Amino acid sequence: MSKELVFGHQKPDTDTIAAAMAYSYYQNQLGYETEAVALGEPNDETKYALKAFDLVAPRIITTAANEVAKVMLVDHNEPQQSVSDIDKVQVTHVIDHHRINGFNTAAPLYMNVRPYGCVSTVLYEMFMDKHIDIPANLAGMMLSAIISDTLLLKSPTTTDHDKEAVYALAKLAGVDYEEYGLEMLKAGTNLAAKSDNEIVDGDAKTFEMGDLTLRIGQVNTVDLNDVFARQADLEKAMQTLMDANGYDTFVLIVTNILNSDSDLLVLGKDTDKVAQAFGKELDANHRINLPGVVSRKKQVVPPLTEVLG
């Protein structure tokens, strides 16, 4: 059996790193030969989790076909979010919790896509179904992923499945999930040392909607003013990325993790339609205030898709 690589999306977040590590371990227990890899550097939040559980980040790749013929995807399926040569390898497995879009294969494959708050929750249930024990440090990473994706179980994406997984994984990891989770989330909001490009594009994904190519980034903070004090420079960074990559519209979601509110900063084409998707109008600063909005997947992408196509 030839080796397969397991990886998540570009601009990896905590879930995509943890899921690659967990699914690779899971498949290796079943007799596959796999290696977890990443499509970019882990962010500060993920680094905090890796250090907390004494784990090493997966190595970074830019292409896969030069190493393997087959790959397994976690936490994504849309080709533009994947490795640059995804069309040159066979995808054999997909474990995800996002929409299915633009994805097709020439051969049958295994897919497990569930509408949970986090793909690590899907993986937790897969471990339980196969009666595979989860090592304490890996349980800690999976716990970190669910905390990150659900904002400590406060996001509207949170399901009872996520809650059950958090309680069980916290016990396996030997931590208080609320105390640990708040410290981990805060670790990811230290924006002073981040460049403008890291803030706007550090956790960004590309979406095709109608005739538009949208880049949607998200950054967490404990004070929106910490981000918007740099708005002029952030807008320059967004415009530079749009010009360089052909994005039509750039949306930056700035989320306050303490009160679960967000402001959207919007540049590019059809910004009025972006505002329309939320029943709002852009203010003079190109911003939209969205109380209670924290989830790109559930609260931002769906209304934009409905309006833009």
N, C-alpha and C positions, 0 to 999 in steps of 0.2 A: 504494500500500500504506500503510495507516494505521499510525501508531506504536503499539507495544505496550510495556508496562512489564514488567520482569523483577525479581522479588523473592523473597526467602526468608521464613522464618517470623518471627513476632513475637519480641521479645527476642533480636535477632540475635546470633549468635556469629560466630566467624571464618569458619567454613565457609559460613554463609548469606550473608555479605557478599561473600566471595571468589567464591562460585558465581554470585551475581547479576552481578558484574562480568565474570566469565569468560564466562558464557553470553550476556550481552548483546554482548560483543565477538565471540564466535563467530557469533551470528546476524547481526550487522551485516556480517561478512565474507561471509555467504551472501546478502546483499541485503535483509535485513529492516531496518526502522527500529525500533530498540529503545532503551530507556534503563534502566539498572540503578538501582533505588531500594531503600530499606530501610524496614522497619516499626518502626524504633526506633534509638536511639543505639548506635554500636559500643561494645563493652566495652573495658577497658584493654588486654587482650591484642590485640584487633583493631587498636586505635589504634597499638600498638607496631609491628605488622606494616605498617600503612599508612605510618607514618613511615619505617620501615626501607626501604621500596621507593618512597618519594616519590610516594605516591598519595593522592588525595582520597576521602573516604568518600562513598558515594552519598547523594543528598538523601533526606530522610525524608518519607514520605507517611502519612496516616491513612486515606484513602479513595482508590479507584482510578477508580470509575465517572464521577467528575466530570472526569477527564482522558482516559480511553481506553475503548474498547469491548472490548478484548481484552488478556489478560495471559499471561505465561509464569511458571510457578512453579518454583523450585529449592529443594531441601533440605526440602521438606514437601509434603503433600497434604491433610492433615486440615483441614477448614474452620475449626475453632475456633482453629487456629494461624495462620491466614492474615489477610489484610486484612479489615477489618470489613464491607465490602460485596462480598465475594467472590461472593455470589449474584447480583450485578447486572452482572457482567462475564463474558465468555466466556474460559474457560481453553483456550488452544490448545496448550500444551506443558507437560509436567512432567518434570523431571529430579530424581531422588530416590534415596535409599538407605534409606528407612524403610519401615515397614509401610504398606499401603494401608488406610485406614479412614475411613468416612463420606464418601467422595469419589465424586461422580458428575457427569456432564455431559450436556447436551442434544444435543451434537454430537460427532462423532469428534474425536480429538486425538492428538498425538504424545506418547508416554510412553517414557521410558527409566529404568527403576528396576532397580538392580543391588545385590546384597547386599554392598557394599564398606564399608570403614570410613569413607569420606568421599565426599561427592558430587563434590568437586573431582577425585577420582580418576576417576569416571565421565566428567567433562568432559575430563580429560586424554586419555582414550582416544578421545573423540569428536573432539578436535582432531587426534589422530594419524590417525584413520580418514579424515578429510577433507583431510589434508595441509595443515592451517592452522598457520602458525608462531605460537608463543606469545611475545609480547614479554617481555623479561627481568623487568620489574617485575610484570607479571601472573603470570608463572611463580612469582615470589616470594610473591605472595598465595595462589596455589593451593597452593604448598608449605606455607605457614603454616597453611592450612586442614587439610591432611592431618596435619600434626604435631599440631595442636590436637585433632582428632577421634580420633586414634589414640594420643595421649599419647606422641609420639616413637616410634611403631610398637610400643608395649608393650601396648596395649589388645587384648583378645581379639577385638575387631571387625576388627583388622588382617588384611588379605589380602595375598597375593603381588602383587596388582594395585596396592595402596597402596604397597608397598615399591618396586616398579618405578617408579611415578609419582614418589615422593619422590626417588629417585636421579636421575631424568631432569630433574625440575624444579629441583633444587638446582644441577645443572650449568648449566641455562639461566639461573638467577638469579645464579649466581656466588657461592654461599655454602656453607659447611660446615653441612650440615643439623643435625648433632648439637649443635654449638656454638651456632648461631643458635637452634635449636629450644628448647634449655633456657632461654636468656635470654628468649625470647618467652613460654614457659609461666610462668616466674617473674614476668614483668611482669603477668600476669593474676592473680597470687596476692597482690598488695599490698592486703590487706583493711582496713588501718587507716583509710584515707580513705573507705571505703565505708559507706553507711548500712545499717542493719539490713534495710531493704526491698530494697536493691540486692543484699545477700548472699543473701537467701532467694528473691528473684524475678527477679534479674538474668538468669538463664539458666533460666527455668522454662517448662514446657509443660503444657497441659491435656489430660487423657485421660478419655474416657468408658469406664468398665468396669462392666458390669452396671448396677446402679442408682446407682452412685456417679460423681461427678465428682471426679477426682483432679488435683491440681496437683503436679507433680513438678519440683522445682528442683535444681540442682547447682552447687556451688562448689568450686573447686580451691584447695589450700593446700599449703604445705610443712610445716605443723605443725597437726594437728587442734585442739590446745589454743588456737591463735589464734582459731578459730571458736567453740569451745564455752565459752570464757571469757565469751562474750556470749550464752549460750544463753537466759537468761530474756528478754532483749530480742528475740532472734530469734523466740522462741515468740510473743511479743506481736505481732510483725509478721506472722507466719504466720496467727495468729488473726484479725487485722484484715483481711487479704486474703481469708480464708475467708468472713468475715461480709459483706464488701463485694461479693464476686463469686459467692457461692453454691457455693464448693467444699466438698465433703463431707469430704475428707481432703487433708492437705498432707504431702508427703514431701520432705525436704531431704536430698540426697546430698552429703556432705562428703568429698571425695576428696583423699588425700595423693598428689601426683604423683610423689613420690620413691620411695615403696614400693608404690604401686598398691593401697592399701587404702582402704576407705570406711567411714564410720559413717552410718547413716540416722537422722534425727530425724523422728519421725512424730507428727502431731496429727490429731484429728478422729474420724470414724466408722470403725468396723471396724479399728481399729489392730491388734487381735489377728490379724485375717486378713492384714494386711500382713506382720506378723512370720511368720505361718504360711507365707506364700509363699516364705520363705527358710529354712524349717525352724528358726526361732528364736523366742525370746520377747523382748518389749520389756523393757528393764531399768527401774529406777525413774526413770531420767532420760528416758524415752521414746525410747531409742536402741537401735539394733541394730548390732553390729559385723560387717562383711562383708569379711574378708580376700580380696584378689584381685579385688574388684569395683570397676570403674571406669567401666563403660559403662551409661548409662541405657537406651539403645536395646536392647542385647543381654542385659544381665544384671539389669536391674531391671524394665523394662516387661513382658517375656515372662512371668516367674513371677507377677507381679501379675495379669496378664490371665488366666492359667490358673486362679488361685484366685478372683478377683473376677468373672470373666466378661467 
